[in-house]
Amino acid sequence: MVAPKRARSGTGKKGSQPRRVRVFTDEDIALRAYFIAEQRHRTGAPGDETGDWVEAERQLRFEHGSARVKLPS
């Protein structure tokens, strides 16, 4: 019995998997920014909401590789 051939992924590299791209929503970033702000308030560190948002985006991108952020339509 001969096994059927698998479909190629089209990536050009033998055996490589297509790369998944994580897209973060505003809700993902807002939740992370909330926890950053909570920690900032507990420790008395300086900062503001904009800085918390930017830091949240940075952390999420770092944790998941250069993921994209979904822009509002």
C-alpha positions as CSV (number, residue, x, y, z in Angstrom):
1,M,0.0,0.0,0.0
2,V,1.3,3.4,-0.9
3,A,0.7,6.4,1.3
4,P,-0.9,9.5,-0.5
5,K,1.4,12.5,-1.0
6,R,0.9,15.5,1.2
7,A,0.1,18.9,-0.2
8,R,3.0,21.3,-0.1
9,S,2.7,24.4,2.0
10,G,4.2,26.7,-0.7
11,T,6.9,28.1,1.6
12,G,9.6,26.8,-0.7
13,K,11.5,25.1,2.1
14,K,11.2,21.4,2.5
15,G,9.6,20.4,5.8
16,S,9.0,24.0,7.0
17,Q,5.7,25.0,8.5
18,P,3.9,28.2,7.5
19,R,4.5,30.9,10.1
20,R,1.5,31.9,12.2
21,V,1.0,35.6,12.8
22,R,-0.6,36.7,16.0
23,V,-2.7,39.9,15.7
24,F,-3.3,41.8,18.9
25,T,-6.6,43.7,19.3
26,D,-7.1,46.9,21.3
27,E,-8.6,44.8,24.0
28,D,-5.4,42.7,24.3
29,I,-3.3,45.8,24.6
30,A,-5.7,47.5,27.0
31,L,-5.7,44.6,29.4
32,R,-1.9,44.4,29.4
33,A,-1.7,48.2,29.9
34,Y,-4.1,47.9,32.9
35,F,-1.9,45.5,34.7
36,I,1.2,47.6,33.9
37,A,-0.6,50.7,35.4
38,E,-1.6,48.7,38.5
39,Q,2.0,47.7,39.1
40,R,3.2,51.2,38.4
41,H,0.7,52.6,41.0
42,R,1.7,50.0,43.6
43,T,5.4,50.7,43.3
44,G,4.9,54.5,43.0
45,A,6.8,54.5,39.7
46,P,6.3,57.6,37.4
47,G,4.4,57.3,34.2
48,D,1.1,57.8,32.4
49,E,-1.6,56.0,30.4
50,T,0.2,56.5,27.1
51,G,3.4,55.1,28.4
52,D,1.5,52.1,29.8
53,W,-0.1,51.5,26.4
54,V,3.2,51.7,24.5
55,E,4.9,49.4,27.0
56,A,2.0,46.9,26.7
57,E,2.4,46.8,22.9
58,R,6.1,46.4,23.3
59,Q,5.7,43.5,25.7
60,L,3.2,41.7,23.6
61,R,5.3,42.0,20.4
62,F,8.4,40.8,22.3
63,E,6.6,37.8,23.8
64,H,5.1,36.6,20.5
65,G,7.8,37.7,18.1
66,S,7.2,40.7,15.9
67,A,3.4,40.3,16.0
68,R,1.1,42.8,14.3
69,V,-1.3,45.1,16.1
70,K,-4.8,45.3,14.6
71,L,-5.5,48.9,13.6
72,P,-9.0,50.3,14.1
73,S,-11.1,50.4,10.9
